[in-house]
Amino acid sequence: HMIVRGNTNGNVVTQELMLAQRVMEQLKNNPDPNFLTSSVQNSVNMDGSNGGPYNVTSTITNPIGGNSSRFIRITVTKDGPGGHPVTIQSLTHGNGI
């Protein structure tokens, strides 16, 4: 029982991480970081489409100042049982950098 539960939880965390990475790549590939804005997407599936159990919060800040970079923090949570919040973060200069 514990092994099955552990595998299920691990699968959910893996899906959360893959979704967070997908969103991060989309934001980092924006050519101009000045156009990045914070957002919340509720009830999306693993590929970001509507109708899933995941919530994605994208927080964009400018801790360095200026126009050439932004700090991106992506947090993915799952409604209901399973998984744990997953957060990834990166400093971007746009165009995938």
C-alpha positions as a LaTeX table, in Angstrom:
\begin{tabular}{lrrr}
\hline
Residue & $x$ (\AA) & $y$ (\AA) & $z$ (\AA) \\
\hline
His1 & 0.00 & 0.00 & 0.00 \\
Met2 & 2.72 & 2.49 & 0.89 \\
Ile3 & 4.68 & 1.69 & $-2.30$ \\
Val4 & 1.66 & 2.32 & $-4.52$ \\
Arg5 & 0.86 & 5.52 & $-2.68$ \\
Gly6 & 4.50 & 6.63 & $-2.95$ \\
Asn7 & 4.54 & 5.92 & $-6.69$ \\
Thr8 & 1.31 & 7.84 & $-7.20$ \\
Asn9 & 2.64 & 10.83 & $-5.27$ \\
Gly10 & 5.91 & 10.68 & $-7.20$ \\
Asn11 & 4.02 & 10.66 & $-10.50$ \\
Val12 & 2.04 & 13.74 & $-9.46$ \\
Val13 & 5.19 & 15.62 & $-8.43$ \\
Thr14 & 6.82 & 14.66 & $-11.76$ \\
Gln15 & 3.81 & 16.02 & $-13.66$ \\
Glu16 & 3.90 & 19.22 & $-11.59$ \\
Leu17 & 7.60 & 19.66 & $-12.36$ \\
Met18 & 7.09 & 19.06 & $-16.10$ \\
Leu19 & 4.28 & 21.64 & $-16.17$ \\
Ala20 & 6.41 & 24.16 & $-14.27$ \\
Gln21 & 9.29 & 23.61 & $-16.71$ \\
Arg22 & 6.99 & 24.05 & $-19.72$ \\
Val23 & 5.68 & 27.38 & $-18.36$ \\
Met24 & 9.22 & 28.54 & $-17.49$ \\
Glu25 & 10.43 & 27.81 & $-21.03$ \\
Gln26 & 7.52 & 29.73 & $-22.53$ \\
Leu27 & 8.29 & 32.77 & $-20.38$ \\
Lys28 & 12.05 & 32.63 & $-20.90$ \\
Asn29 & 11.58 & 32.45 & $-24.67$ \\
Asn30 & 9.77 & 35.79 & $-24.71$ \\
Pro31 & 12.09 & 38.11 & $-26.69$ \\
Asp32 & 11.59 & 41.08 & $-24.35$ \\
Pro33 & 11.42 & 40.56 & $-20.57$ \\
Asn34 & 9.63 & 43.93 & $-20.22$ \\
Phe35 & 6.46 & 42.24 & $-21.50$ \\
Leu36 & 6.44 & 39.48 & $-18.87$ \\
Thr37 & 3.68 & 39.74 & $-16.25$ \\
Ser38 & 2.68 & 37.67 & $-13.24$ \\
Ser39 & $-0.31$ & 35.38 & $-13.75$ \\
Val40 & $-2.37$ & 32.55 & $-12.29$ \\
Gln41 & $-3.76$ & 29.64 & $-14.30$ \\
Asn42 & $-6.29$ & 27.47 & $-12.45$ \\
Ser43 & $-7.50$ & 23.97 & $-13.29$ \\
Val44 & $-5.07$ & 23.12 & $-16.08$ \\
Asn45 & $-3.72$ & 19.72 & $-17.10$ \\
Met46 & $-0.10$ & 18.70 & $-17.52$ \\
Asp47 & 0.22 & 20.41 & $-20.91$ \\
Gly48 & $-1.38$ & 23.65 & $-19.69$ \\
Ser49 & $-4.81$ & 23.10 & $-21.26$ \\
Asn50 & $-8.02$ & 23.73 & $-19.30$ \\
Gly51 & $-9.69$ & 20.97 & $-17.35$ \\
Gly52 & $-6.91$ & 19.57 & $-15.18$ \\
Pro53 & $-6.13$ & 19.40 & $-11.46$ \\
Tyr54 & $-3.17$ & 21.81 & $-11.47$ \\
Asn55 & $-2.84$ & 25.49 & $-10.60$ \\
Val56 & 0.12 & 27.47 & $-11.92$ \\
Thr57 & 1.29 & 30.74 & $-10.38$ \\
Ser58 & 3.89 & 32.70 & $-12.37$ \\
Thr59 & 5.48 & 35.53 & $-10.40$ \\
Ile60 & 7.62 & 38.01 & $-12.33$ \\
Thr61 & 9.78 & 40.51 & $-10.45$ \\
Asn62 & 12.56 & 42.93 & $-11.29$ \\
Pro63 & 14.93 & 42.75 & $-8.30$ \\
Ile64 & 17.94 & 44.07 & $-10.23$ \\
Gly65 & 16.12 & 47.00 & $-11.84$ \\
Gly66 & 16.50 & 48.12 & $-15.40$ \\
Asn67 & 14.99 & 46.74 & $-18.57$ \\
Ser68 & 17.19 & 43.79 & $-19.45$ \\
Ser69 & 16.17 & 41.02 & $-17.03$ \\
Arg70 & 13.40 & 39.59 & $-14.88$ \\
Phe71 & 13.26 & 37.02 & $-12.08$ \\
Ile72 & 10.67 & 34.31 & $-12.77$ \\
Arg73 & 9.18 & 32.03 & $-10.11$ \\
Ile74 & 6.76 & 29.27 & $-11.16$ \\
Thr75 & 4.76 & 27.38 & $-8.53$ \\
Val76 & 2.52 & 24.45 & $-9.44$ \\
Thr77 & 0.04 & 22.94 & $-6.98$ \\
Lys78 & $-2.50$ & 20.15 & $-7.38$ \\
Asp79 & $-6.11$ & 20.26 & $-6.25$ \\
Gly80 & $-7.05$ & 17.29 & $-4.12$ \\
Pro81 & $-4.79$ & 14.57 & $-2.72$ \\
Gly82 & $-1.30$ & 13.79 & $-3.92$ \\
Gly83 & 1.70 & 15.86 & $-4.84$ \\
His84 & 3.39 & 18.72 & $-3.10$ \\
Pro85 & 3.78 & 22.30 & $-4.33$ \\
Val86 & 6.65 & 22.51 & $-6.81$ \\
Thr87 & 8.52 & 25.79 & $-7.34$ \\
Ile88 & 11.24 & 26.56 & $-9.88$ \\
Gln89 & 12.88 & 29.92 & $-10.45$ \\
Ser90 & 15.22 & 31.58 & $-12.92$ \\
Leu91 & 16.67 & 34.91 & $-13.93$ \\
Thr92 & 15.96 & 35.67 & $-17.61$ \\
His93 & 17.23 & 38.13 & $-20.16$ \\
Gly94 & 14.67 & 37.05 & $-22.77$ \\
Asn95 & 15.14 & 35.02 & $-25.97$ \\
Gly96 & 15.61 & 31.84 & $-23.94$ \\
Ile97 & 18.52 & 33.15 & $-21.88$ \\
\hline
\end{tabular}
